[in-house]
Amino acid sequence: MAQKKIGYGDFFCGNCGAPLEKKAAVCPHCSQPYDVRQRCGQINPLGAGGIGWSAETGNPCFKRKSKKNTVAGIIFLLVVCIIIFIAMLATGNLSLDSGGLKLFGILMAVLWTFWILWILIKSIPKKDWEGVVQSHTQKEKHYMRRESDGSSQDRWEMHFTTLLRTTDGKQMKIEEIDKPDWYEYLKDGELVRFHGTHMRYYEKYDKSKDLIIPCASCGAKRDTRENFCGRCGCILLKGQPAAAPVSAPVSAPVPVPVPEQTPAPAPAAAAVCPFCGSAVAADQNFCETCGGKL
């Protein structure tokens, strides 16, 4: 069965990461439905993202995806060069003599130099760090944009800034324009780890409260119940499955100390007068009947 190469939607199985087969409802590799609602309908998305740092940051899929992006960039640039060559030739700005070809060669050399420098700068790995989200701010900025006909148009941009404080006390900013992906995903007080090798990704420590998780390779927003990104096929950086909330054990009642009570003195045994035999109390000194001294 042919694999899906172009078009809209997903290109890979969200369960095992294998390429999606055209016109198939079930993945032939893992035998699971492609539709996440059928495959994970009984799984609660809350908690599916897990808790803890992912152990898949060094997965080879990220390096493979980076190489594919580089190859795709080269092919795209070659196509752009061909289009520029045809356009210049059609408009008469390029002649096929030595002077025209030399001019075109210089133009292509400048274009390729800038592209190679951009690739090299982008491929430099950044240092990983951990931090806590401190605050979110948004600000609308206004500027004038000059159009091709010479007129000026008012433009507005919404700038979203997410401020984080690293464990060594540094401040880090995530600045976005008109697309607040990280601004909405990262919440105040959350612990975040930045991954700078083969990706530019901010991973949450606690992903158990999220319904979606961004792909670390292409940025697509995926269901937390999936294991792989359906757009690029890379594994999703999830934590350990979050256990069901455990109710607090009922503690035994704390015994209330009872004050020690002094036992009441036993009643004194009845006494008898040795003179007349009459009953007398133990605390009497004289017999009330005969007056004898006890």
VEXZAKOL-61320 format. One record per residue (C-alpha): z, x, y negated. Coordinates in steps of 0.5 Angstrom, whole numbers, padded with zeros to 4 digits, always signed. Example, Ala and Ser with C-alpha at 12.3 -4.5 7.8 and 13.67 -1.06 7.14 Angstrom:
BEGIN
+0016+0025+0009;+0014+0027+0002;
***
This chain:
BEGIN
+0000+0000+0000;-0002+0003-0007;+0004+0005-0012;+0004+0002-0019;+0002+0007-0024;+0001+0004-0030;+0002-0003-0033;+0009-0006-0036;+0016-0007-0032;+0019-0002-0027;+0015+0003-0023;+0021+0005-0019;+0026+0002-0014;+0033+0001-0018;+0036+0002-0011;+0033+0008-0008;+0029+0011-0014;+0022+0011-0009;+0016+0009-0013;+0015+0002-0013;+0009-0001-0009;+0004-0006-0012;+0005-0013-0010;+0011-0012-0006;+0018-0016-0007;+0022-0011-0002;+0022-0004-0002;+0019-0001+0004;+0024+0005+0003;+0031+0002+0003;+0029-0005+0005;+0032-0008-0001;+0029-0013-0006;+0026-0010-0012;+0029-0016-0016;+0036-0014-0018;+0038-0021-0019;+0037-0022-0011;+0039-0015-0009;+0046-0015-0013;+0047-0022-0014;+0054-0022-0011;+0056-0016-0014;+0060-0017-0021;+0057-0012-0026;+0063-0011-0029;+0066-0005-0026;+0059-0003-0023;+0059+0003-0028;+0065+0006-0025;+0070+0010-0028;+0070+0018-0029;+0065+0023-0030;+0058+0023-0026;+0057+0028-0021;+0049+0027-0022;+0048+0031-0028;+0045+0037-0024;+0040+0032-0020;+0033+0035-0019;+0030+0029-0022;+0032+0031-0029;+0028+0038-0029;+0022+0034-0025;+0022+0029-0031;+0022+0034-0036;+0017+0038-0033;+0013+0032-0032;+0014+0030-0040;+0011+0037-0041;+0005+0036-0037;+0004+0029-0040;+0005+0033-0047;-0001+0038-0046;-0006+0032-0043;-0004+0028-0049;-0006+0034-0054;-0012+0036-0050;-0014+0028-0051;-0012+0029-0059;-0016+0035-0059;-0023+0032-0056;-0022+0026-0061;-0021+0030-0067;-0027+0034-0065;-0032+0028-0064;-0029+0025-0070;-0031+0031-0074;-0037+0032-0071;-0039+0024-0072;-0037+0025-0080;-0041+0031-0081;-0035+0035-0083;-0036+0040-0077;-0043+0043-0075;-0044+0047-0069;-0046+0053-0072;-0041+0059-0071;-0038+0058-0078;-0036+0051-0076;-0034+0053-0069;-0029+0058-0072;-0026+0053-0077;-0025+0048-0071;-0022+0054-0067;-0017+0055-0073;-0015+0048-0073;-0014+0048-0066;-0010+0054-0066;-0005+0051-0071;-0004+0045-0068;-0002+0048-0061;+0002+0053-0065;+0006+0048-0068;+0006+0044-0061;+0009+0050-0057;+0014+0051-0062;+0017+0044-0062;+0017+0044-0054;+0021+0051-0054;+0026+0048-0059;+0027+0042-0056;+0028+0046-0049;+0033+0050-0052;+0040+0047-0048;+0045+0045-0052;+0053+0046-0051;+0056+0041-0047;+0062+0038-0050;+0067+0032-0050;+0070+0028-0055;+0073+0021-0058;+0069+0016-0062;+0073+0015-0068;+0069+0011-0073;+0062+0007-0074;+0059+0006-0081;+0052+0003-0083;+0048+0004-0089;+0042+0001-0092;+0037+0006-0096;+0032+0004-0101;+0026+0009-0102;+0019+0008-0105;+0013+0009-0100;+0006+0011-0103;+0000+0007-0099;-0006+0010-0098;-0009+0006-0104;-0005+0009-0109;+0000+0003-0109;+0008+0004-0108;+0011-0001-0103;+0019-0002-0103;+0022+0000-0096;+0029+0000-0093;+0032+0003-0088;+0038+0002-0084;+0042+0008-0082;+0047+0008-0077;+0052+0013-0076;+0057+0014-0070;+0063+0019-0071;+0066+0023-0066;+0072+0028-0066;+0071+0034-0060;+0077+0036-0056;+0077+0043-0060;+0077+0039-0067;+0070+0039-0069;+0067+0033-0072;+0060+0031-0069;+0055+0025-0072;+0050+0021-0068;+0045+0019-0074;+0040+0013-0072;+0035+0010-0076;+0033+0002-0075;+0035+0003-0068;+0043+0003-0066;+0043+0004-0059;+0048+0009-0059;+0052+0006-0065;+0052-0001-0060;+0054+0003-0054;+0059+0007-0056;+0066+0004-0058;+0072+0006-0062;+0077+0010-0058;+0072+0012-0052;+0072+0018-0049;+0065+0021-0049;+0062+0027-0046;+0055+0030-0049;+0050+0033-0044;+0045+0038-0047;+0042+0041-0041;+0035+0037-0039;+0037+0031-0043;+0041+0029-0050;+0046+0024-0047;+0052+0021-0049;+0056+0019-0042;+0062+0015-0043;+0068+0016-0038;+0070+0009-0037;+0063+0005-0036;+0067-0001-0032;+0067-0005-0038;+0059-0005-0039;+0054-0009-0037;+0048-0004-0038;+0048+0003-0038;+0042+0008-0041;+0038+0012-0037;+0040+0020-0039;+0032+0021-0038;+0028+0016-0041;+0034+0012-0045;+0032+0005-0042;+0037+0000-0041;+0039-0001-0034;+0043-0006-0030;+0050-0003-0028;+0049-0005-0021;+0043-0001-0020;+0043+0006-0018;+0036+0009-0021;+0032+0008-0027;+0026+0003-0026;+0022+0006-0031;+0023+0014-0030;+0026+0014-0023;+0032+0018-0025;+0039+0017-0022;+0044+0013-0027;+0050+0017-0029;+0055+0013-0026;+0062+0014-0025;+0067+0012-0019;+0067+0005-0017;+0072+0001-0021;+0077-0002-0016;+0079-0009-0017;+0085-0010-0021;+0092-0009-0018;+0097-0014-0020;+0104-0010-0021;+0108-0011-0016;+0114-0015-0017;+0120-0011-0018;+0127-0013-0014;+0132-0016-0019;+0136-0011-0022;+0144-0012-0020;+0148-0014-0025;+0155-0010-0025;+0161-0015-0023;+0167-0013-0027;+0172-0011-0022;+0178-0016-0021;+0185-0014-0020;+0187-0018-0014;+0193-0023-0016;+0200-0021-0014;+0202-0025-0007;+0207-0030-0008;+0214-0027-0007;+0217-0029+0000;+0223-0034-0001;+0230-0030-0001;+0237-0033+0002;+0243-0032-0001;+0248-0028+0003;+0254-0032+0001;+0252-0039+0002;+0245-0039+0005;+0242-0043+0000;+0235-0041-0002;+0234-0037-0008;+0228-0034-0012;+0227-0026-0011;+0228-0025-0019;+0234-0028-0019;+0241-0024-0020;+0246-0029-0018;+0246-0035-0014;+0246-0042-0017;+0250-0045-0012;+0255-0041-0011;+0255-0036-0016;+0255-0030-0012;+0251-0023-0014;+0245-0022-0011;
***
